[in-house]
Amino acid sequence: MTSWQIVRLVAGAFILVSLALGAPGSPLFVNTWWLAFTAFVGANLLQSALTRWCLMESLLRKLGVPPGC
């Protein structure tokens, strides 16, 4: 997998897990504050789209993960 694929995989997983933990109708509901984590991930995705820089992708590349196309 390339770095951009891993970033999107992790972001998608974080969003789905935080929604499951923060949505009151979910059987896994813990607290609505988990929705703040969803907003944080979304804001980071927006920021990376506008600036073309993502901290996680930079760290993955330093760990030797190949960049995407």
N, C-alpha and C positions, 0 to 999 in steps of 0.2 A: 504494500500500500504506500501511496505517496503522502507527503505531509499534509496537503490540503484535504485529502480524503479522510485522514485521521482526525483533523480538526473538525470537519463537518460531522463525522461519526460521533465524536465525543460531545459536540454541541447538541446534536439531535437527541442523544441519550440523556444528557443533563436536562434538557427541556422536558422530555417525556417523563422522567423520574420526578422532577420538581412539580410538574402538573399533577401527577398521580398523588403526590404527598400534600399538595396545597389546595386542590379542588375539593370543596365540601361534599360533593356527591360521590367522590371516589371511595372505593372500599379500602384504600390504603391511606386515607386522609389522616394527617398528623396535625397540621397547623396551616392557616392561610399565609403565614409569612414565607412559606416555601415558594409562593408566587413571586416574591421579590427576587429570588434566585433565577426564576424564569426570565424576568425583566432584565436582570444583569447579563445573562447569556445573550439575550436578544440585542441589548445595547452594544455588547462587544462585537457581535456579528455585524451590526450596522456600522460601527466604527471601523472595523477591518475592511468593509466594502468601500467606505469613503476614503480611507487613508492608504489602502493597500498594504497595511502592516498588521500582523497578528502576533502577539507574544508567544502563544502556544506553538505556532508554526515555526517561529524563530528558534524556540527551544528544541523542537523536534529535529530541525535541520542540524543543530549543533550536536544532537545525539546520533546523527548519521542517517536519518531517514531521508530518502531522496525527495527532492521537490517535485511537484506536479507540473503538468504542462500549462 
